[in-house]
Amino acid sequence: MRRALAGIALAVTSMVALSFLIPLALLVREQARDRVTTAAEQRASALSPVLALTTRRADVQQAVAELGSSDQLVVRLPDGGFVGTPHAPESALDRAVRGRETLAVDTDDGWVYLQPVVLRGDRVAVVEAYVPAADLTRGVAASWGVMALLALGLVGGSVLVADRLGARVVRSSRGLKRASLALGSGNLDVRVEPDGPPELQEAGVAFNSMADRVVDLLAVERELVADLSHRLRTPLTALYLEADRMGATPSARRVTEAAGQLESELDAIIAAARTPLASVRPGGPAAGAGKPCDVAEVVAMRLDFWSVLAGQQGRAYQRSLTPRPAPVAFPEDDLAAVVDALIGNVFRHTPQGTAFVVRVEREGGHVFLTVDDAGPGVADPEAALTRGVSVGGSTGLGLEWGAGAPRGAGGKGPHPGPRGGGPGVRVSFALAGAREGAQR
């Protein structure tokens, strides 16, 4: 932008300067020529009274010496002799004598002025005033140099002013850009100092107001999450009491385990909600961090958990887990939550008795987790990944959360299969070693 403004100032100022300089330079040259030619004409006219009184060579030489040098002021006497050295062409002299007309002639050496003087007896003398070519342009080059320096100063000054103005605008816009990128990356403390033109100052003030509003909204949202999590502790306590009344039965044990897991998740949510906003970054503190875990091991563990419910609902299921190690740089709890979200969707959105298959495959530098079912499929796969959109009347967060979480491990979110069968939901994770090598 600075370069563009400087270029515009250079072009505009140069055109303005040239539009004035070219006519002014021509005028200066004409004025210099007019000055010396007028002086030569005046000297020639001053000899006319002398010639009217006398044409003696000695008298004429004395008059020429008083008015100028013999090189620039020459008299052609009526008898054809010359006082001084003539510079005019013979044809011009003959024309001035015969035609008795005043002539101004440009020659290779300069400029010649011929003024005839008619004497008694119809005799004609001619006064020649000569101006060398150097005198015609004397002082013109110096004047042009001064004008050129003034023009350069004007152009340079305008470019400098435009560059300074452009630098101020660019500095302000770049500061606003850096602050926007920092805010987008999760730095909620970033603010800008309004600077530059009024429009950019207003934009800076608006950005600061927006950032303050974002911080306020996030704080309110996190408080709501924490409060709602606290409110869930009441039904959890009821579950624990109900499990105690059920005694030492397998069902009571499963209820206690599920309630304990739910309580751990609530504690994690409350802790995350209480974390200062300045320390929170997109993707959460656990995204891409934590101790690597094996996808096949976590899937096997969660399948054991869901197998009890599958047996109660008459769901046949199969597992196909790669025997090769499948470590990913993803926290085990988060990976378990992704597996639960995908398998839980099968139980929530397909009729009881619908079979499903869970596969873990390792290909290249990625691990693929696929959950297939014998259900009708998803009518709109793209809409199923949108937050708040559900394919079966739920909150619509399962697939959307499962789409965002694996990206922290260098993978891709789930892709639900279309209606009518085919692949169910597939999630990919980058192998821990492959991801670290790519980052290097």
Secondary structure, DSSP 8 states (H G I E B T S, - for coil): -HHHHHHHHHHHHHHHHHHHHHHHHHHHHHHHHHHHHHHHHHHHHHHHHHHHH---HHHHHHHHHHHS-TTTEEEE-TTS-EES---S-HHHHHHHHHH---EEEE-SSEEEEEEEEEEGGGEEEEEEEEEEHHHHTTTHHHHHHHHHHHHHHHHHHHHHHHHHHHHHHHHHHHHHHHHHHHHHTT-TT------SSHHHHHHHHHHHHHHHHHHHHHHHHHHHHHHHHHHTHHHHHHHHHHHHHH-S-HHHHHHHHHHHHHHHHHHHHHHHHHS-GGG--TT-TTTT-S--EEHHHHHHHHHHHHHHHHHHHT--EEEEE-SS--EESS-HHHHHHHHHHHHHHHHHHS-TT--EEEEEEEETTEEEEEEEESS--BS-HHHHTSTT--SSSS-S-HHHHHHHGGGGGT-EEEEE-BTTSS--EEEEEEBHHHHHHHH-
